[in-house]
Amino acid sequence: VLDDPDLKEIDPAVLKQCHAAAATCILEAAKHNADKPTISACLEDCKLDRERIEEFCTEYQVHTNIVFFSIGRSPLHITDVSWGLEYQIKTNQLHKTYQPSYLVSLNVENSDSELHPDVSFSCTMEQLQVLL
């Protein structure tokens, strides 16, 4: 993406935030099995124009089944967990947060695949309690 000539003038940090926001939107929509009107309403609330919303919804519908069905047929099996405590003082938007978060790494194995990818994420204390 950073090699795309149309994106050369965009700050890499902003581009990274946009990519993370789009990925989060796609994952949340898939997790809730959202339909086109629901996704459109959400993106309209985010002030996207109608043309971009239509393009997003079209691409989402085309690729959702391909991507999520190619993940595998059996659920991942957690073999080990490692975690650490992180204390965040400031964000990249210069907001002071002063809140702890947990960095969790799950070692998993999948019977459909010989690869054993690690699943890593960050969560708050409340989110960790829900996970447990």
C-alpha positions in Angstrom: 0.0 0.0 0.0 2.8 2.4 0.8 4.2 2.0 -2.7 1.0 3.1 -4.3 1.7 6.4 -6.1 -1.8 7.7 -5.2 -1.1 7.3 -1.5 2.5 8.8 -1.4 1.3 12.1 -0.1 -0.6 10.7 2.8 1.1 10.5 6.2 2.0 6.8 6.9 0.5 7.0 10.4 -2.8 8.2 9.1 -2.8 5.5 6.4 -2.1 2.9 9.1 -5.1 4.2 11.2 -7.3 4.1 8.2 -6.3 0.5 7.4 -6.9 -0.5 11.0 -10.3 1.2 11.0 -11.4 -0.6 7.7 -10.2 -3.9 9.0 -12.1 -3.4 12.3 -15.2 -2.5 10.4 -15.0 -5.6 8.2 -14.4 -7.9 11.1 -17.2 -6.4 13.2 -19.6 -6.6 10.3 -18.7 -10.3 9.7 -18.9 -11.1 13.4 -22.5 -9.7 13.6 -23.4 -11.1 10.2 -24.4 -7.6 9.1 -26.4 -7.0 6.0 -25.9 -4.2 3.4 -28.5 -1.8 5.0 -26.9 -2.2 8.4 -23.4 -1.6 7.1 -24.6 1.4 5.0 -26.2 3.0 8.0 -23.1 2.6 10.0 -20.9 4.1 7.3 -23.3 7.0 6.8 -23.0 7.8 10.5 -19.2 8.0 9.9 -19.9 10.6 7.1 -18.8 8.5 4.2 -20.2 9.5 0.8 -22.8 7.3 -0.9 -20.4 6.2 -3.7 -17.8 4.9 -1.3 -20.4 3.2 0.8 -21.7 1.4 -2.3 -18.2 0.3 -3.3 -17.4 -0.9 0.2 -20.7 -2.9 0.5 -20.1 -4.5 -2.9 -16.6 -5.5 -2.1 -17.6 -6.7 1.3 -20.3 -9.0 -0.1 -18.1 -10.4 -2.8 -15.1 -11.2 -0.5 -16.8 -12.1 2.8 -17.7 -15.6 1.9 -14.4 -16.3 0.3 -12.3 -15.0 3.2 -14.2 -16.3 6.1 -14.9 -19.8 4.7 -11.2 -20.2 3.8 -10.1 -19.7 7.4 -10.9 -23.4 8.2 -13.6 -25.8 9.1 -12.6 -26.6 12.6 -12.1 -24.1 15.5 -8.6 -23.3 16.7 -7.4 -25.2 19.8 -5.5 -23.0 22.3 -2.4 -24.8 23.5 -0.7 -22.0 25.5 -1.3 -18.5 26.7 1.2 -15.8 27.5 0.3 -12.3 28.7 1.9 -9.1 29.9 0.6 -5.8 31.5 1.1 -2.6 29.5 0.5 0.8 31.0 -0.4 3.4 28.4 0.3 7.1 29.3 -0.5 8.8 26.0 -2.0 7.8 22.7 -0.8 8.9 19.3 -3.6 11.5 19.3 -1.9 13.1 22.4 -4.8 12.2 24.7 -3.7 11.1 28.2 -5.2 7.8 29.1 -3.4 6.4 32.2 -5.0 3.0 31.9 -3.5 -0.5 32.0 -4.1 -2.9 29.2 -3.1 -6.5 28.8 -1.1 -7.9 25.8 -2.3 -11.5 25.3 -0.8 -14.1 23.0 -2.5 -17.4 22.3 -0.6 -20.3 20.9 -3.0 -22.2 18.8 -3.2 -25.2 16.5 -5.7 -26.0 13.8 -6.4 -29.5 12.6 -7.1 -28.3 9.1 -3.7 -26.7 8.7 -0.1 -27.6 9.5 0.6 -24.0 10.3 0.2 -23.0 14.0 -0.2 -19.2 14.0 -0.2 -17.2 17.2 -3.1 -15.0 17.9 -2.1 -11.8 19.7 -4.3 -8.9 20.9 -4.5 -6.1 23.5 -7.4 -5.7 25.8 -8.6 -3.8 28.9 -9.1 -5.4 32.3 -12.9 -5.5 31.6 -12.4 -7.2 28.2 -10.0 -9.7 29.8 -12.6 -10.6 32.4 -15.2 -11.2 29.7 -12.7 -13.4 27.8 -12.0 -15.5 30.9 
